[in-house]
C-alpha cells in the first residue's frame, strides 16, 4: 500500500496528484517575462508576481519546469525554487493583503 497523508502526494494510478509551487527571482526583465509566460502555458496559476502554483497531476512537470527555467535564468544572479507542497498547506495559508482563489484569480 502506498503511503499518503500530509507528507506524501496523493496517487491516482500513474498520476501524482498534488501541488507544485514555483517561486523565482530573475533580474533580467525579458527572461522574467518569458519564464512567467512559460509557466502560464504549462498550466500554472499566478498567485504572486513571482510565485506560481499548479494543482493536479504533475508527473514529469517538475523536471520540465527545471529545464525551462535553466534556459531562462543566469545562475550567477537568479534563483528558481520548484517544490511540491501538500494541498492542505495552501488551503490553510495565512494571506495578508490581496488573496487568491483556488483557480488563481485574484480577489479583493
C-alpha positions as CSV (number, residue, x, y, z in Angstrom):
1,X,0.0,0.0,0.0
2,X,1.3,3.4,-0.9
3,X,1.8,6.0,1.8
4,X,-0.5,9.0,1.7
5,X,-1.0,11.9,4.0
6,X,0.3,15.4,4.5
7,X,3.9,14.5,3.7
8,X,3.1,12.5,0.5
9,X,1.3,13.5,-2.7
10,X,-1.9,11.5,-3.5
11,X,-1.6,9.0,-6.2
12,X,-4.2,8.2,-8.8
13,X,-2.9,5.2,-10.8
14,X,0.2,6.6,-12.6
15,X,-0.6,10.2,-11.9
16,X,0.9,12.1,-9.0
17,X,-1.7,14.5,-7.7
18,X,-0.8,17.5,-5.6
19,X,0.5,21.0,-5.7
20,X,3.7,22.2,-7.4
21,X,4.9,25.6,-6.4
22,X,7.4,27.7,-8.3
23,X,8.9,30.9,-7.0
24,X,11.6,32.9,-8.7
25,X,13.9,35.9,-8.5
26,X,15.0,36.7,-12.1
27,X,16.8,40.0,-12.6
28,X,16.5,40.3,-16.4
29,X,13.1,41.7,-17.4
30,X,12.9,39.8,-20.7
31,X,13.8,36.5,-19.1
32,X,11.5,37.1,-16.2
33,X,8.5,37.7,-18.6
34,X,9.4,34.7,-20.7
35,X,9.6,32.4,-17.7
36,X,6.2,33.8,-16.4
37,X,4.7,33.1,-19.8
38,X,6.2,29.6,-19.9
39,X,4.7,28.7,-16.5
40,X,1.3,30.0,-17.6
41,X,1.4,27.9,-20.8
42,X,2.2,24.9,-18.7
43,X,-1.0,25.4,-16.7
44,X,0.3,27.2,-13.6
45,X,-1.7,29.9,-11.9
46,X,0.0,33.1,-10.8
47,X,-0.6,33.8,-7.1
48,X,2.0,36.5,-6.6
49,X,4.2,38.4,-9.1
50,X,6.9,35.7,-9.0
51,X,5.0,32.8,-7.4
52,X,3.0,30.2,-9.4
53,X,1.0,27.2,-8.3
54,X,-0.1,24.1,-10.3
55,X,-2.7,21.7,-8.9
56,X,-3.3,18.3,-10.3
57,X,-1.2,15.6,-11.9
58,X,2.4,16.9,-12.0
59,X,4.3,13.8,-13.0
60,X,7.3,15.0,-15.1
61,X,6.2,18.6,-14.8
62,X,8.8,19.4,-12.2
63,X,11.6,18.4,-14.5
64,X,10.1,20.2,-17.4
65,X,9.9,23.4,-15.3
66,X,13.5,22.9,-14.3
67,X,14.6,22.6,-17.9
68,X,12.7,25.7,-19.0
69,X,13.9,27.7,-16.0
70,X,17.6,26.7,-16.6
71,X,17.3,28.3,-20.1
72,X,15.7,31.5,-18.8
73,X,18.0,32.4,-15.9
74,X,21.5,33.4,-15.1
75,X,22.6,31.1,-12.3
76,X,25.1,33.6,-11.1
77,X,22.4,36.2,-10.2
78,X,18.9,34.4,-10.4
79,X,17.1,31.8,-8.4
80,X,14.2,29.5,-9.2
81,X,12.6,27.4,-6.4
82,X,10.5,24.4,-7.5
83,X,8.8,22.5,-4.7
84,X,5.9,20.1,-4.1
85,X,3.6,21.1,-1.2
86,X,0.7,19.4,0.3
87,X,-2.7,20.7,-0.7
88,X,-3.6,21.4,2.9
89,X,-0.7,23.9,3.2
90,X,-2.2,26.1,0.6
91,X,-5.7,25.7,1.9
92,X,-4.5,26.8,5.4
93,X,-2.2,29.5,4.2
94,X,-2.4,32.9,6.0
95,X,-2.7,35.6,3.4
96,X,-2.2,39.3,4.4
97,X,-3.4,41.8,1.7
98,X,-4.7,40.6,-1.6
99,X,-5.8,37.0,-1.6
100,X,-6.3,34.5,-4.4
101,X,-9.0,32.0,-5.3
102,X,-8.2,28.3,-5.9
103,X,-8.4,28.9,-9.7
104,X,-5.7,31.6,-9.4
105,X,-8.0,34.6,-9.9
106,X,-7.1,37.4,-7.5
107,X,-9.9,38.6,-5.3
108,X,-10.0,41.6,-3.1
